[in-house]
Amino acid sequence: MSDHEVIRVVATAAALELIERLRALHGPILFHQSGGCCDGSSPMCYPAGEFLIGDADVRLGEIGAAPFYISRPQYEYWRHTQLIIDVVPGRGGMFSLENGHDLRFLTRSRLFTDEEQARLDGVS
């Protein structure tokens, strides 16, 4: 990562710890930011290869060495923000791997600074 790279998705220490636990149980995993259907708008964790990524999905980056995707319509809505993946007590999404661990992933966000947004837009 260069000093000028803007990171679109990060994870808290608690989220990284849960990611490692899930990877130990399930092998390679990936994340997809839900658009709010069955489980609300939450980051969903799946075994790699069991969730089909399509042309309408945008890869934001990685958290804990797990790729993180979001649907293009969600991306357009969130593109001015950095997603911060955290963990809170509660039940995970019905199909998300953290379900049953009494924890759930949660998306927090912050707006990019003007400087960060200019870098993302390719303006020097």
N, C-alpha and C positions, 0 to 999 in steps of 0.2 A: 504494500500500500504506500502510495506517495503522500507527501505532506499536503498535496493539493486535492487528494481524493476525498469526496464527501461520502460518508457511509449512510446508506438509506435505512438500514435496519441493524439494531444492536440488541443485546440481551443483558439483563441484570445477572448478578452472580447467582441468585436463586434460580433463575431460569436456566442458566448454564448447568447448574447442578442437576436439575430435573432432566435436562436433555441427556446428560451422561447416564443417568439411571435408566432412562427409556432406551437409549442406545444399547446398554448392557443387556437389557431384556429382549429387545426386538431387532437388533442389528441396525443397519443404516436407516436413517429416517429423513423425512423432509417436512417442511411446513407450508401451509397455504392459508393466507388470510381470508377467512370466510367473509362472504358478502352479506350475511345476515339472514340466511334461510332458516334452517332448523335450529341451529345452535347460536343464533345471534351473530354479531360481528366479532369473532374471536379468532385467534390463530389456532389452526387445527394441525395436529401432529400425526403423521401417517408413516407406516413402514415404506421405505423407498420402493418404488415399483407398484405400490398398491393404490396410488392416486395418480390418475392420468393428467399430466401437464399438457396443455394444448397451446395453440397459437394465440389464444386470447389471454394467456397468463404471462406475467412479467416477472422475471427473476430479480428480486431486490438485492440479494446478496446471500450471506450465510450467517447463521448464529450457531455457535458450538459445532462448527464444521457440517452443519445441516443446511442444505439449500432452503431458501425462503422465497415463496412465490405469492403473487397477488393477482387477482383478475384485472384485466385492463380497465374496465369501468371503475373498479375500486382504486386502481393506481391513479387514474385521472383525478379522483377525488382527494387522494392522500399524497399526491406527488410533491407538494410543498412542505411535507413534514417528514421528520425522521421517526420511524416506528421503533418503539422501545418495548421489547417483549419482556414481561415480568411474570411472576407466579404469585397467586393469592390462594388462600384456603377456599375450598369449594369443590364442586363436581365439575370435571372437565366436560367438553363437548361429547355428545353421545358416541361419535365415531372417532374421537381424538384419543391417542394413546395414553394420555395422562388420566383419562377417566378411570376411576377406581383407586386413585392414589390420594384422594382427599385434597388435591391441589388442582388448579386450573391455570392455563396460560391466559394472559390478559395483555392486550395491546394498549400502551400509552403512547403519546406522541408529543412532539414539540415542533414548532415551525422552524424551518431552516432560516438562518440569518440571511440578510441581503447578500453578504459575501458568498455564503454557501450556495444560495440559489443562483447567483451569477456564474459560479463554477459549474453547476449542474446544467445551466443553460448554454455553457460554452462561451460565455462573455468574459473577457479578461479585464 
